Amino acid sequence: MATSRVRRFAQEGRTVPPQPRVMVVFSAPSDTEKPGDAMSGADTGEEEYRKPAIPVPNLNLGKSLRTLDAPEEFPEVIPLNVGGTYFTTRLSTLRRYEDTMLAAMFSGRHHIPRDAEGRYFIDRDGAYFGDILNFLREGELPQRDRVRAVHREAQYYAIGPLLESLEDTQPLTGEKVRQAFLDLLPYYKENLERIVEIAKLRAMQRKARFAKLKICVYKEEMPITPYERPLFNSLRFERSESEAKLFEHHCEVDVSFGPWEAVADVYDLLHCIVSDLAERGISADQQCIGVCDKHLINHYYCKRPIYEFKITWW
């Protein structure tokens, strides 16, 4: 009946209405298929709709992207611009030690900017980079007056063998020994900052070129002088806790250091204070001006040495 109706429409010259079609799809829709794909191609025959859909492979896009980023190729001779200072070295020199920043930079996995002349640019002070290259080339160590600065650069570039070699030479070896002593005084750095701050405020208030501070430096809590020490069998009094409190007090000074237990004495600590201030560009002179005469108990007085520090600012 439907066929005769279609034939009648054709004889009358009228448009044949579209006939319903049944589609059978045997595969589940994937994420890559568009919603209109199932109804596209209406002009094709019914056989096309009955064919099973071809599954689309799941592409690993991340892997494809990684293969596109090929490692950068470097020439055998590398021109360098380190903070405006020019160097030229072999690629193998920069890669001598694998676990270093330079080896990682020139491994090809990272982008390195270039200057206008095409040199590879490293944004770092180049004053000591020549010492870094000399060690990478021949294992040569810098002169003593450059050891501290080269050590800082070796830390930045993470060159472990150079760091180990420098730490076994002067002055870094001596710094290790000194620091072992200063570790006995956990308040040392805080007191050093107090000295600088008090001296600065005092000089500004007086509108003066220098400032003076009173600093107490004592190694032991015994209220005796070094000349009286041989009279006692030990370096410390054996006191009960209640008796010990009778000897506790704070000297009337700006900053106080002590006590500590080590062979290093008061003069060693005074040297550390003066040298650390000088390292910061601060000139300091010191002299002993007496002892604390505070009465403690019976015939005992404090007798801790008091030093006058003169901090000169210009």
Secondary structure, DSSP 8 states (H G I E B T S, - for coil): -HHHHHHHHHHTT-------------S---TTS-TTGGG--TTS-HHHHHS---------HHHHHHHHS------SEEEEEETTEEEEEEHHHHTSSTTSHHHHHTTSSS---B-TTS-EEE-S-GGGHHHHHHHHHH-----GGGHHHHHHHHHHHT-HHHHHHHHTSTTHHHHHHHHHHHTT-TTHHHHHHHHHHHHHHHHHHHT-SEEEEEEEE-S---SS-TTTGGGSSSSS----HHHHHHT----SSSEEE----SS--HHHHHHHHHHHHHHTT-EEEEEEEEE---EEETTEE---EEEEEEEE--
